[in-house]
Amino acid sequence: MRKGILRHFLQGAEEFDIFDKQKRGTNEGDRSGICLTGSKWGTVSSTILGLTEDSTEAFYWHAPGPPADTPYDDYSEMLRELLKAF
């Protein structure tokens, strides 16, 4: 379900800015948003990993808390350095 929502956000967009908090999509009380929230369950962190044929374009973003409230840190350069070894 969440993959479909993300796909919907990405369709037709020239560029999707995951760092834009407005586009992360939350739904309080149900499980249809990108970031799940609720009193008994919820998204506690988020990782977005993009592996490409050209390793210089790979990306790795991580939000160490709920992504609706926590900014993503960009670890892409570290990932690219690791991929150079392969």
Order of alpha helices (4+ residues) and beta strands (2+ residues): alpha-beta-beta-beta-beta-beta-alpha
